[in-house]
């Protein structure tokens, strides 16, 4: 599918929209028309020829409004795009037309009382570059944190690393506010808050183009990441479930998989878990954890990957911390994940 709209003079469209940046180069338009759909052989066959006709890259909300009004008047399809990190063709222009690249709307607008106000094109990693020095981090994020945009995540994502504590985007309170632009003869700018944001969350921009967001953050922790081996998948799953239900242990990720997949986490397999010997710093030191860890197998049939906060936190106010009992662990591999390494 080589573009979808054959009767439009795209050079004229670009000239009419100037000085808004427009990209007509075929290779770049094709690149901006794709995501990671090719993971699926079914989607690959269906979508491999999909391409837009013109990429429009507004640098402000006013330019978004102008673009949408222009395209509405001429019945030009518009497909909004963040960073294109989806896996299912969500940001692909099935009918051709304009690909609205929002990556230039990338300003960090402010942080107050743990709530970040940002433009939609800001990358998640850049958002945290602003908030981590102030002690705040994203509540949860996709595996594509280094490249995904916050607008693309909210418009097309669902949850990720951290959802075990905070749920997903559709849970109340995880998106506090949205500013979006409608596509109609005279586009409106809507400010949504509370439950009113829900129709626009995970809607892929079909009911409005998100330009700004208010996102609640979590207090930043010096997370530790580890891989632990078990004799079989049943034991790994049972421990993961018990750990997930342990409210007193702060965690960000628990994932169970075959040991073969663990070989891809090379930073975690690079050294022994010597840090586990420090009884005052490690989250594994818990009576319920001790038994499960001792079930590890030298043959590593199954593995568990976790992100844990390095203290045992209790107390409703002041967040007091108590050290946990020591646990001898010989088969775990651990890498301390400081923020610089995680990025």
Rosetta silent file (secondary structure, phi, psi, omega in degrees, C-alpha in Angstrom):
SEQUENCE: XXXXXXXXXXXXXXXXXXXXXXXXXXXXXXXXXXXXXXXXXXXXXXXXXXXXXXXXXXXXXXXXXXXXXXXXXXXXXXXXXXXXXXXXXXXXXXXXXXXXXXXXXXXXXXXXXXXXXXXXXXXXXXXXXXXXXXXXXXXXXXXXXXXXXXXXXXXXXXXXXXXXXXXXXXXXXXXXXXXXXXXXXXXXXXXXXXXXXXXXXXXXXXXXXXXXXXXXXXXXXXXXXXXXXXXXXXXXXXXXXXXXXXXXXXXXXXXXXXXXXXXXXXXXXXXXXXXXXXXXXXXXXXXXXXXXXXXXXXXXXXXXXXXXXXXXXXXXXXXXXXXXXXXXXXXXXXXXXXXXXXX
SCORE:     score description
SCORE:     0.000 S_00000001
   1 L     0.000  104.422 -174.215    0.000    0.000    0.000 S_00000001
   2 L   -97.090   78.783 -173.658    1.946    3.009   -1.272 S_00000001
   3 L    77.166  161.209 -175.246    0.129    5.823    0.456 S_00000001
   4 L  -120.751  -15.785 -176.660   -3.624    5.891    0.662 S_00000001
   5 L  -116.947  111.313 -171.316   -4.815    9.208   -0.794 S_00000001
   6 L   -96.497  -14.234 -171.401   -4.119    9.561   -4.513 S_00000001
   7 L  -101.957   12.666 -176.246   -6.012   12.726   -5.434 S_00000001
   8 L  -111.135  137.883  175.392   -4.200   15.219   -3.203 S_00000001
   9 L   -85.053   99.353 -173.675   -1.275   17.421   -4.155 S_00000001
  10 H   -71.290  -27.206  174.713    0.954   16.784   -1.153 S_00000001
  11 H   -64.259  -38.373  177.435    3.457   19.440   -2.140 S_00000001
  12 H   -68.407  -38.794  176.988    0.634   21.958   -1.955 S_00000001
  13 H   -58.535  -47.179  179.797   -0.450   20.605    1.433 S_00000001
  14 H   -61.635  -40.483  179.596    3.082   21.106    2.764 S_00000001
  15 H   -66.831  -40.152  179.700    3.203   24.617    1.315 S_00000001
  16 H   -64.811  -35.051 -176.939   -0.195   25.488    2.805 S_00000001
  17 H   -84.073  -13.423 -179.999    0.851   24.272    6.256 S_00000001
  18 L   -53.181  141.548   12.522    4.198   26.101    6.244 S_00000001
  19 L   -91.808   15.771  174.772    6.000   27.002    8.433 S_00000001
  20 L   -61.930  135.057 -178.431    4.913   23.795   10.188 S_00000001
  21 E   -65.537  127.771  176.416    7.543   21.159    9.472 S_00000001
  22 E  -126.648  140.253 -178.610    6.406   18.697    6.820 S_00000001
  23 E  -120.374  121.811 -179.867    8.359   15.662    5.612 S_00000001
  24 L  -113.052   -9.745  179.611    7.700   14.221    2.167 S_00000001
  25 L   -54.524  126.947 -171.646   10.819   12.094    1.718 S_00000001
  26 H   -60.665  -42.221 -178.533    9.527    8.606    0.925 S_00000001
  27 H   -65.528  -42.371 -179.678   11.984    6.746    3.148 S_00000001
  28 H   -69.539  -38.166  177.296   11.332    8.987    6.147 S_00000001
  29 H   -63.477  -42.562  177.619    7.569    8.870    5.637 S_00000001
  30 H   -62.203  -42.696  179.098    7.728    5.084    5.518 S_00000001
  31 H   -60.826  -42.362 -178.997    9.826    5.011    8.680 S_00000001
  32 H   -78.203   -3.846  179.806    7.354    7.261   10.511 S_00000001
  33 L   -98.400    3.119 -171.638    4.466    5.097    9.282 S_00000001
  34 L  -122.273  156.082  165.788    5.609    1.954   11.052 S_00000001
  35 L  -129.301 -148.838 -176.654    5.840    0.422   14.505 S_00000001
  36 L   -99.815   36.796  178.250    6.905   -3.071   15.581 S_00000001
  37 H   -56.918  -27.977 -174.092    3.953   -4.847   13.971 S_00000001
  38 H   -67.985   -6.993  170.857    6.374   -7.208   12.238 S_00000001
  39 H   -57.803  -31.775 -178.149    6.736   -9.168   15.487 S_00000001
  40 L   -99.571  122.659  176.911    3.514  -10.839   14.358 S_00000001
  41 H   -62.113  -29.376  178.361    3.573  -12.800   11.085 S_00000001
  42 H   -68.830  -50.623  179.511   -0.152  -12.125   10.740 S_00000001
  43 H   -67.078  -34.706 -179.799    0.209   -8.361   11.141 S_00000001
  44 H   -60.155  -42.059  179.155    3.361   -8.327    9.046 S_00000001
  45 H   -66.460  -36.243 -177.432    1.495   -9.727    6.079 S_00000001
  46 H   -79.008  -35.605 -167.078   -1.338   -7.250    6.545 S_00000001
  47 H  -110.671   -6.076 -171.824    0.632   -4.099    7.355 S_00000001
  48 L   -61.508  -22.049  179.527    4.029   -4.374    5.667 S_00000001
  49 L   -99.550    2.678 -176.718    2.931   -2.140    2.771 S_00000001
  50 L   -72.186  133.824  178.155    1.180    0.532    4.846 S_00000001
  51 L  -154.868  141.311  173.777    2.582    4.036    4.428 S_00000001
  52 L   -77.065 -178.857 -179.759    1.354    7.570    4.951 S_00000001
  53 L  -106.889  -27.390 -177.843    1.635   10.328    2.357 S_00000001
  54 E  -155.833  136.791  172.792    3.083   13.170    4.427 S_00000001
  55 E   -98.822  127.363  175.573    4.546   13.558    7.911 S_00000001
  56 E  -114.053  126.188 -174.066    3.555   16.741    9.726 S_00000001
  57 E  -120.147   82.481 -179.901    5.609   17.559   12.841 S_00000001
  58 L   -66.125  148.700  179.095    4.024   20.439   14.803 S_00000001
  59 L  -107.929    1.140 -179.618    6.158   22.184   17.409 S_00000001
  60 L  -153.295  165.213  176.706    3.271   23.704   19.385 S_00000001
  61 H   -64.443  -36.481  177.579   -0.350   23.126   20.259 S_00000001
  62 H   -59.418  -37.593  178.771   -1.346   25.951   17.918 S_00000001
  63 H   -71.443  -31.148  173.244    0.290   24.070   15.060 S_00000001
  64 H   -63.675  -46.892  179.293   -1.625   20.938   16.023 S_00000001
  65 H   -58.524  -46.808 -178.370   -4.885   22.916   15.908 S_00000001
  66 H   -63.449  -41.414  179.660   -4.033   24.379   12.531 S_00000001
  67 H   -64.010  -45.230 -178.114   -3.076   20.995   11.072 S_00000001
  68 H   -66.703  -39.679  177.723   -6.248   19.288   12.259 S_00000001
  69 H   -63.665  -43.326 -179.935   -8.487   22.065   10.971 S_00000001
  70 H   -61.697  -48.115 -177.422   -6.769   21.985    7.580 S_00000001
  71 H   -68.247  -36.934  178.255   -7.038   18.201    7.253 S_00000001
  72 H   -61.827  -42.948 -178.231  -10.645   18.135    8.439 S_00000001
  73 H   -64.096  -24.726 -176.249  -11.650   20.657    5.790 S_00000001
  74 L  -111.596    9.234  178.797  -10.075   18.496    3.055 S_00000001
  75 L    56.122   40.782  178.348  -11.063   15.084    4.432 S_00000001
  76 L   -92.362  124.611  177.808   -7.424   14.082    4.862 S_00000001
  77 L   -63.365  143.161  178.133   -6.907   11.162    7.257 S_00000001
  78 E  -126.873  128.609  176.786   -4.680   11.942   10.248 S_00000001
  79 E  -118.478  112.758  179.705   -2.824    9.322   12.289 S_00000001
  80 E   -73.919  149.268 -176.585   -1.172   10.607   15.510 S_00000001
  81 E  -143.132  137.081  171.593    2.209    9.179   16.431 S_00000001
  82 L   -94.504  -99.343  176.983    4.469    9.290   19.479 S_00000001
  83 L  -112.028   -0.034  177.488    7.651    7.261   19.064 S_00000001
  84 L    69.524   34.390 -177.604    6.128    4.291   17.254 S_00000001
  85 L   -94.404    4.731  178.418    7.127    1.749   19.910 S_00000001
  86 L   -70.003  167.031 -176.397    3.839   -0.186   19.814 S_00000001
  87 L  -114.632    3.690 -168.743    3.672   -3.782   18.606 S_00000001
  88 L  -130.411   19.250  179.316    0.269   -3.973   16.970 S_00000001
  89 L    77.368   19.346 -174.846    0.060   -1.320   14.261 S_00000001
  90 L   -62.240  -34.197 -174.104   -1.608    1.206   16.595 S_00000001
  91 L  -108.456   29.784 -177.405    0.130    4.237   15.063 S_00000001
  92 L  -104.593  135.904 -176.071    0.045    3.152   11.428 S_00000001
  93 L   -80.468   85.054 -175.854   -1.861    5.129    8.759 S_00000001
  94 L   -61.022  -28.171  179.658   -4.087    2.409    7.318 S_00000001
  95 L  -105.871   14.669 -177.563   -5.766    4.916    4.987 S_00000001
  96 L    72.700 -149.738  178.556   -2.624    6.899    4.176 S_00000001
  97 L    84.263 -145.692 -174.267   -2.835   10.663    4.592 S_00000001
  98 E   -94.027  131.947  166.909   -0.987   12.633    7.273 S_00000001
  99 E   -96.150  116.431 -177.418    1.136   11.104   10.001 S_00000001
 100 E   -91.810   99.332 -176.942    1.017   13.629   12.854 S_00000001
 101 E   -86.447  112.613 -174.135    4.396   13.286   14.565 S_00000001
 102 L   -95.925   11.977 -174.119    4.112   14.766   18.067 S_00000001
 103 L   -64.919  -21.564 -178.652    7.735   14.197   19.089 S_00000001
 104 L   -81.526  -12.428  173.229    8.554   17.926   18.974 S_00000001
 105 L   -86.246   76.860 -167.363    6.033   18.663   21.730 S_00000001
 106 L  -125.317   30.821 -178.123    8.583   17.548   24.284 S_00000001
 107 L   -87.175  141.948  169.013    8.662   20.160   27.040 S_00000001
 108 E   -91.465  116.031 -169.257    8.694   19.392   30.739 S_00000001
 109 E   -92.719  -23.101  178.436    6.287   21.991   32.097 S_00000001
 110 E   160.740  163.195  177.658    6.598   21.538   35.835 S_00000001
 111 E  -137.262  123.739 -179.794    6.494   19.371   38.955 S_00000001
 112 E  -144.163  125.078  177.801    4.370   20.181   41.980 S_00000001
 113 L    52.571   40.727  176.321    3.424   17.942   44.907 S_00000001
 114 L    77.459   13.571  177.818    4.467   14.826   43.024 S_00000001
 115 E  -118.683  123.489  179.513    2.487   15.625   39.867 S_00000001
 116 E   -97.103  134.129  173.647    4.346   16.254   36.608 S_00000001
 117 E  -108.230  120.955 -171.816    2.866   18.448   33.885 S_00000001
 118 E  -141.118  160.119  170.862    4.411   17.578   30.520 S_00000001
 119 E   -83.853  158.204 -169.252    3.859   17.800   26.796 S_00000001
 120 L   -66.903  -27.663 -175.782    2.846   14.634   24.996 S_00000001
 121 L   -86.403    2.435 -179.478    6.038   14.163   22.984 S_00000001
 122 L   -71.393  130.021  177.367    8.365   14.045   25.997 S_00000001
 123 E   -69.910  148.645 -177.976   10.165   10.707   26.256 S_00000001
 124 H   -60.522  -40.004 -179.345    9.659    8.808   29.475 S_00000001
 125 H   -66.241  -34.388  178.157   13.371    8.688   30.183 S_00000001
 126 H   -74.036  -32.470  174.685   13.622   12.469   29.725 S_00000001
 127 H   -59.780  -47.727 -179.279   10.650   12.999   32.024 S_00000001
 128 H   -70.222  -23.512  174.758   12.457   11.107   34.771 S_00000001
 129 H   -62.499  -28.611  176.627   15.640   13.040   34.061 S_00000001
 130 H   -82.683  -35.597 -170.082   13.717   16.059   35.367 S_00000001
 131 H   -93.474  -31.009 -177.297   11.976   14.333   38.282 S_00000001
 132 H   -60.072  -41.348  177.431   14.528   11.911   39.708 S_00000001
 133 H   -61.426  -18.599  178.644   16.804   14.662   41.053 S_00000001
 134 H   -99.822    6.783  174.473   13.747   15.876   42.975 S_00000001
 135 L    88.358   20.123 -178.116   13.011   12.423   44.372 S_00000001
 136 E  -127.887  147.581  176.981   10.175   11.353   42.058 S_00000001
 137 E  -138.855  165.256  175.721    9.829    8.642   39.413 S_00000001
 138 E   -59.792  141.981  176.632    7.126    7.301   37.115 S_00000001
 139 L   -62.787  -42.501  176.427    4.662    5.055   38.887 S_00000001
 140 L  -156.126  160.877 -176.613    5.039    2.526   36.085 S_00000001
 141 E  -154.144  157.573  176.733    6.408    2.458   32.584 S_00000001
 142 L   -75.558  170.723  177.861    6.622    0.176   29.532 S_00000001
 143 L   -66.329  -16.473 -179.364    9.737   -1.767   28.640 S_00000001
 144 L   -93.294   31.980 -175.408   10.366    0.892   25.974 S_00000001
 145 L   -55.473  -32.085 -176.885   10.990    3.608   28.600 S_00000001
 146 L   -70.695  -24.970 -173.205   14.125    4.808   26.836 S_00000001
 147 L  -122.405  -23.300 -176.010   12.341    5.618   23.576 S_00000001
 148 L   -73.623  152.286  175.583    8.576    5.839   24.207 S_00000001
 149 E   -97.006  155.456 -179.241    6.789    9.165   24.711 S_00000001
 150 H   -66.885  -36.457  177.991    4.435    9.850   27.595 S_00000001
 151 H   -66.863  -41.950  178.148    1.606   10.779   25.215 S_00000001
 152 H   -64.818  -37.605  178.607    2.043    7.606   23.197 S_00000001
 153 H   -64.044  -46.680 -178.207    2.108    5.534   26.372 S_00000001
 154 H   -70.251  -36.611 -177.951   -1.115    7.022   27.719 S_00000001
 155 H   -77.674  -27.626 -174.081   -2.873    6.958   24.341 S_00000001
 156 H  -131.545   -2.287 -178.342   -1.795    3.450   23.363 S_00000001
 157 L   -99.810 -170.483 -179.733   -0.326    1.678   26.384 S_00000001
 158 L  -143.892  -46.684 -178.418   -1.801   -0.026   29.411 S_00000001
 159 L  -164.599 -154.081  179.457    0.743   -0.762   32.157 S_00000001
 160 L   156.759 -150.301 -179.241    4.259   -2.041   32.702 S_00000001
 161 E   -66.151  116.161 -175.160    7.097   -2.108   35.206 S_00000001
 162 L   113.313  -14.404 -178.718    5.534   -0.816   38.426 S_00000001
 163 H   -66.487  -21.763  177.664    1.975   -1.934   37.707 S_00000001
 164 H   -62.950  -25.150  176.961    2.243   -4.558   40.440 S_00000001
 165 H   -95.047  -37.803 -168.583    2.113   -1.634   42.889 S_00000001
 166 H  -116.537   -2.135 -177.897   -0.040    0.906   41.056 S_00000001
 167 L    80.912 -153.008 -177.286   -2.147   -0.977   38.510 S_00000001
 168 L  -116.965 -175.318 -178.459   -2.530    0.272   34.949 S_00000001
 169 L   -62.942  -27.479 -178.409   -3.432    3.421   33.088 S_00000001
 170 L   -82.722   -4.315  174.902   -7.120    2.594   33.349 S_00000001
 171 L   -79.240  136.949 -178.117   -7.011    2.591   37.147 S_00000001
 172 L   -56.850  137.763  176.080   -8.336    5.776   38.670 S_00000001
 173 L    92.722   -8.720  179.668   -5.727    8.260   39.721 S_00000001
 174 L   -87.937  -14.701  168.010   -2.916    7.123   37.418 S_00000001
 175 L  -131.432  115.744 -173.479   -3.683    9.879   34.897 S_00000001
 176 L   -92.501  -26.836 -177.786   -4.819   13.076   36.583 S_00000001
 177 E  -160.964  147.356  177.077   -5.294   15.409   33.642 S_00000001
 178 E  -136.356  144.426  170.741   -5.204   15.615   29.865 S_00000001
 179 E  -119.413  123.587 -176.788   -5.275   18.466   27.408 S_00000001
 180 E  -138.819  160.657 -177.602   -6.376   17.410   23.964 S_00000001
 181 E  -115.733  129.709  178.466   -7.388   18.848   20.611 S_00000001
 182 L   -84.594  156.898  176.350  -10.426   17.634   18.708 S_00000001
 183 L  -106.466  101.680  178.545  -10.474   17.165   14.939 S_00000001
 184 L  -155.345 -178.967 -175.571  -13.408   19.121   13.572 S_00000001
 185 L   -53.990  -43.324  174.265  -14.087   22.233   11.491 S_00000001
 186 L  -123.862   91.624 -175.650  -13.065   24.393   14.431 S_00000001
 187 L   -54.370  139.158  177.364  -10.918   22.198   16.696 S_00000001
 188 L  -103.719  148.632  173.409  -11.553   22.590   20.414 S_00000001
 189 E  -103.321  116.828 -175.688   -8.978   22.407   23.171 S_00000001
 190 E  -107.955  134.896  173.592  -10.358   20.327   26.025 S_00000001
 191 E  -106.595  114.330 -176.840   -8.992   20.205   29.572 S_00000001
 192 E  -112.564  141.315  177.347   -9.979   16.907   31.184 S_00000001
 193 E  -143.805  163.490  179.931   -9.508   15.876   34.807 S_00000001
 194 H    61.846 -142.099 -179.221  -10.610   13.115   37.152 S_00000001
 195 H   -66.506  -16.695 -178.684  -12.747   10.409   35.582 S_00000001
 196 H   -66.901  -15.837  178.751  -13.238   12.594   32.493 S_00000001
 197 H   -75.836  -20.991 -169.054   -9.776   11.551   31.283 S_00000001
 198 H   -59.289  -40.303  178.530  -10.776    7.916   30.920 S_00000001
 199 H   -61.166  -22.470 -178.704  -12.366    8.050   27.440 S_00000001
 200 H   -95.326  -11.892  178.246   -9.084    9.420   26.054 S_00000001
 201 L   -79.799  129.536 -179.362   -6.803    6.922   27.835 S_00000001
 202 L    61.320   33.659  178.676   -5.854    4.020   25.558 S_00000001
 203 L  -108.545    2.259  175.026   -7.959    5.519   22.754 S_00000001
 204 L    59.780   23.522  178.984   -5.053    5.984   20.313 S_00000001
 205 L    77.876    9.178 -176.202   -6.005    9.604   19.679 S_00000001
 206 L   -71.384  -22.942  179.277   -9.266    8.661   17.960 S_00000001
 207 L  -114.493   14.639  177.337  -11.326   11.078   20.080 S_00000001
 208 L   153.325  144.017 -179.836   -8.725   13.819   20.411 S_00000001
 209 E   -89.078  117.392  179.853   -5.005   14.455   20.077 S_00000001
 210 E   -72.006  128.289  177.772   -3.315   14.597   23.489 S_00000001
 211 E  -114.512  -29.515  178.180   -0.958   17.560   23.768 S_00000001
 212 E  -140.988  154.398 -179.406   -0.361   17.822   27.532 S_00000001
 213 E  -140.133  150.086  169.338   -0.680   15.507   30.521 S_00000001
 214 E  -115.162  114.997 -173.401   -0.684   15.680   34.307 S_00000001
 215 E  -118.620  125.484  174.473    0.849   12.485   35.683 S_00000001
 216 E   -73.556  140.330 -177.889    1.096   11.494   39.358 S_00000001
 217 E  -110.361  174.039  175.674    4.516   10.155   40.277 S_00000001
 218 E  -115.854  154.281  173.658    5.885    7.863   42.956 S_00000001
 219 E   -60.645  134.487 -177.827    8.664    8.506   45.416 S_00000001
 220 L   -75.009  138.174  176.964   11.917    7.329   43.843 S_00000001
 221 L  -120.678  151.690  173.669   13.621    4.301   45.382 S_00000001
 222 L   -80.871   77.116 -172.069   17.132    2.927   44.820 S_00000001
 223 L   -60.635  145.693  170.031   15.743   -0.234   43.239 S_00000001
 224 E  -110.852  144.985  179.207   17.658   -3.495   43.180 S_00000001
 225 E  -123.195  138.234 -176.838   17.139   -5.986   40.372 S_00000001
 226 E  -147.620  155.921  170.125   17.827   -9.710   40.652 S_00000001
 227 E  -118.240  130.830 -179.727   17.283  -13.045   38.945 S_00000001
 228 E  -122.474  135.164 -179.263   16.611  -16.087   41.152 S_00000001
 229 E   -96.695  152.090  179.565   16.551  -19.678   39.881 S_00000001
 230 E  -135.131  162.746 -177.620   14.103  -22.402   40.934 S_00000001
 231 L   -67.563  -30.660 -179.500   13.839  -26.137   40.390 S_00000001
 232 L  -157.409  169.626 -174.797   10.740  -25.800   38.229 S_00000001
 233 H   -67.753  -29.508 -179.567    8.235  -23.277   36.902 S_00000001
 234 H   -65.398  -43.360  179.994    5.627  -24.201   39.532 S_00000001
 235 H   -68.242  -39.480  177.623    7.916  -23.244   42.404 S_00000001
 236 H   -61.560  -42.724 -178.874    8.959  -20.041   40.679 S_00000001
 237 H   -66.934  -40.064  179.952    5.312  -19.123   40.108 S_00000001
 238 H   -64.106  -42.460  178.449    4.325  -19.916   43.683 S_00000001
 239 H   -66.414  -41.343  179.159    7.099  -17.732   45.054 S_00000001
 240 H   -59.778  -41.258  179.522    6.248  -14.921   42.631 S_00000001
 241 H   -65.657  -42.605  179.675    2.638  -15.017   43.770 S_00000001
 242 H   -64.940  -41.616  178.581    3.619  -14.967   47.445 S_00000001
 243 H   -65.570  -39.717  179.440    6.005  -12.083   46.877 S_00000001
 244 H   -62.617  -31.249 -178.786    3.374  -10.195   44.907 S_00000001
 245 L   -90.108   -2.260  179.811    0.938  -10.484   47.795 S_00000001
 246 L   -83.337   93.328 -174.097    3.497   -9.396   50.404 S_00000001
 247 L   -63.653  -24.709 -176.535    2.309   -5.837   50.942 S_00000001
 248 L   -78.696   -9.029  179.508    5.192   -5.002   53.271 S_00000001
 249 E  -105.063  118.970  176.682    7.763   -5.523   50.504 S_00000001
 250 E   -73.369  127.398  178.642    8.040   -2.713   47.979 S_00000001
 251 E  -140.920  157.284 -178.066    8.402   -4.144   44.478 S_00000001
 252 E  -119.926  -24.816 -179.735    8.296   -2.862   40.938 S_00000001
 253 E  -156.199  136.574  169.033    8.409   -5.988   38.811 S_00000001
 254 E  -134.990  119.941 -177.377    7.988   -9.735   39.255 S_00000001
 255 E  -133.903  131.928  178.954    8.312  -11.850   36.118 S_00000001
 256 E  -108.967  133.670  179.436    8.426  -15.653   35.788 S_00000001
 257 E  -158.118  166.828  175.600    9.971  -17.278   32.736 S_00000001
 258 E   -62.864  147.542 -176.132   11.968  -20.228   31.506 S_00000001
 259 H   -58.522  -29.272 -179.800   15.638  -20.064   32.423 S_00000001
 260 H   -56.972  -35.459  179.952   16.605  -19.750   28.774 S_00000001
 261 H   -69.594  -26.424 -178.081   15.140  -16.249   28.678 S_00000001
 262 H   -64.947  -22.615 -178.448   17.258  -15.202   31.642 S_00000001
 263 L   -64.487  -17.493  179.698   20.395  -15.429   29.517 S_00000001
 264 L   -80.050  -14.306 -179.831   19.352  -12.183   27.816 S_00000001
 265 L   -93.540   64.901 -172.115   19.677  -10.217   31.084 S_00000001
 266 H   -59.966  -38.621  178.734   23.463  -10.148   30.932 S_00000001
 267 H   -59.441  -29.077 -179.076   23.979   -7.270   33.431 S_00000001
 268 H   -82.395  -18.706 -176.853   22.206   -9.380   36.063 S_00000001
 269 H  -101.163    5.580 -171.722   24.237  -12.482   35.324 S_00000001
 270 L   -81.011  -16.840 -179.052   27.612  -10.796   35.351 S_00000001
 271 L  -155.160  160.651 -179.880   28.477  -11.262   39.006 S_00000001
 272 E   -68.510  159.096 -178.884   27.515  -13.147   42.136 S_00000001
 273 L   -82.341   56.540 -177.882   24.959  -11.741   44.523 S_00000001
 274 H   -65.553  -24.681  178.588   27.579  -10.760   47.037 S_00000001
 275 H   -64.483  -19.510 -179.629   25.467   -7.761   48.011 S_00000001
 276 H   -68.111  -11.659 -179.944   22.957  -10.150   49.540 S_00000001
 277 H   -78.432  -11.428 -179.113   25.335  -10.648   52.435 S_00000001
 278 L   -86.591   98.401 -173.148   24.600   -7.122   53.671 S_00000001
 279 L   -63.370  -21.258 -176.530   21.753   -7.767   56.087 S_00000001
 280 L   -89.441   -0.847 -172.310   20.970   -4.085   56.432 S_00000001
 281 L  -127.042  -11.881 -167.572   20.402   -3.373   52.747 S_00000001
 282 L  -107.048  140.554 -176.721   18.749   -6.288   50.990 S_00000001
 283 L   -77.428  -13.444 -175.294   15.052   -7.000   50.464 S_00000001
 284 L   -74.053  -11.543 -170.169   15.447  -10.787   50.358 S_00000001
 285 L   -81.651   78.572 -175.995   15.926  -11.013   54.117 S_00000001
 286 L  -146.202  137.678 -174.508   12.483  -12.166   55.012 S_00000001
 287 H   -56.545  -38.743 -179.441   11.420  -15.492   56.548 S_00000001
 288 H   -69.845  -25.738  179.970    8.944  -16.135   53.729 S_00000001
 289 H   -81.494  -32.971 -173.117   11.595  -15.470   51.118 S_00000001
 290 H   -57.427  -48.479 -176.819   14.256  -17.653   52.753 S_00000001
 291 H   -61.966  -44.472 -177.268   12.495  -20.974   52.126 S_00000001
 292 H   -65.251  -39.578 -178.365   11.717  -20.206   48.497 S_00000001
 293 H   -66.213  -31.498 -179.162   15.251  -19.093   47.696 S_00000001
 294 L   -73.211   -5.553  178.335   16.691  -22.301   49.073 S_00000001
 295 L   -87.597    1.450 -177.380   14.721  -24.234   46.461 S_00000001
 296 L   -57.535  150.562 -178.526   16.933  -22.952   43.658 S_00000001
 297 L  -115.720  140.341  177.160   18.359  -25.510   41.250 S_00000001
 298 L   -67.619  -20.251  178.874   21.829  -25.603   39.806 S_00000001
 299 L   -84.855  -10.439  174.484   20.229  -26.674   36.532 S_00000001
 300 L    52.822   53.828  178.184   18.124  -23.482   36.454 S_00000001
 301 L   -66.914  -29.220 -177.960   14.912  -24.845   34.842 S_00000001
 302 E  -139.774  158.581 -177.387   12.974  -21.699   35.803 S_00000001
 303 E  -140.837  159.134  178.292   13.785  -18.142   36.790 S_00000001
 304 E  -132.023  128.148  177.717   12.223  -15.159   38.503 S_00000001
 305 E  -110.739  129.885 -177.157   13.136  -11.554   37.731 S_00000001
 306 E  -137.508  150.766  165.854   12.282   -8.924   40.301 S_00000001
 307 E  -112.746  125.112 -178.720   12.798   -5.230   41.080 S_00000001
 308 E  -133.106  147.891  172.937   12.715   -4.601   44.812 S_00000001
 309 E   -76.507  139.721 -169.697   13.203   -1.656   47.125 S_00000001
 310 E   -79.458   15.521  174.729   16.226   -2.342   49.336 S_00000001
 311 E  -135.398  160.266  174.012   14.425   -1.967   52.668 S_00000001
 312 E   -93.646  107.020 -171.462   11.471   -3.570   54.350 S_00000001
 313 E   -95.852  131.827  175.283    9.051   -0.648   54.681 S_00000001
 314 E  -139.044  166.313  177.155    6.326   -0.509   57.326 S_00000001
 315 L    96.660  135.643 -177.731    4.237    2.183   58.962 S_00000001
 316 L   -78.701  -30.162 -178.317    1.562    4.422   57.492 S_00000001
 317 L  -125.130  145.096  178.051    3.354    7.681   58.255 S_00000001
 318 L    78.599  -13.542  178.922    7.006    8.580   58.093 S_00000001
 319 L    45.372   66.508  177.612    7.724    5.322   56.233 S_00000001
 320 E   -71.938  154.877 -175.788    9.882    3.716   58.922 S_00000001
 321 E  -124.863  143.626  177.345   12.188    0.900   57.813 S_00000001
 322 E  -128.474  135.494  176.972   13.214   -2.347   59.487 S_00000001
 323 L   -69.984  151.263 -177.338   16.057   -4.579   58.448 S_00000001
 324 L  -103.160  157.220 -179.933   15.126   -8.117   57.480 S_00000001
 325 L   -60.605  147.787 -178.467   16.668  -11.375   58.698 S_00000001
 326 L   -68.050  144.989  178.321   19.720  -12.550   56.756 S_00000001
 327 L  -130.968  122.438  175.387   19.210  -15.110   53.998 S_00000001
 328 L   -76.080  122.967 -179.021   22.058  -17.142   52.458 S_00000001
 329 L  -128.479  119.086  179.783   21.596  -17.083   48.673 S_00000001
 330 L  -106.720  -21.297 -172.067   24.024  -18.858   46.389 S_00000001
 331 L  -106.067   -3.362  176.156   22.077  -19.169   43.177 S_00000001
 332 L   -80.548  150.634  172.216   20.723  -15.660   42.761 S_00000001
 333 E  -118.140  137.371 -173.535   22.475  -13.193   40.508 S_00000001
 334 E  -135.758  141.403  169.606   22.190   -9.537   41.365 S_00000001
 335 E  -130.837  126.952  175.826   23.080   -6.215   39.835 S_00000001
 336 E   -72.519  123.282 -175.353   22.454   -2.985   41.721 S_00000001
 337 L   -98.547   89.712  172.602   20.462   -0.839   39.350 S_00000001
 338 L   -78.852  170.172 -172.939   21.293    2.774   40.019 S_00000001
 339 H   -64.692  -36.927 -178.885   19.507    5.339   37.926 S_00000001
 340 H   -63.744  -41.042  179.408   22.361    5.997   35.569 S_00000001
 341 H   -67.036  -40.630 -177.537   22.620    2.280   34.740 S_00000001
 342 H   -63.484  -33.750  178.911   18.857    1.927   34.337 S_00000001
 343 L   -76.810    0.000    0.000   18.769    4.706   31.794 S_00000001
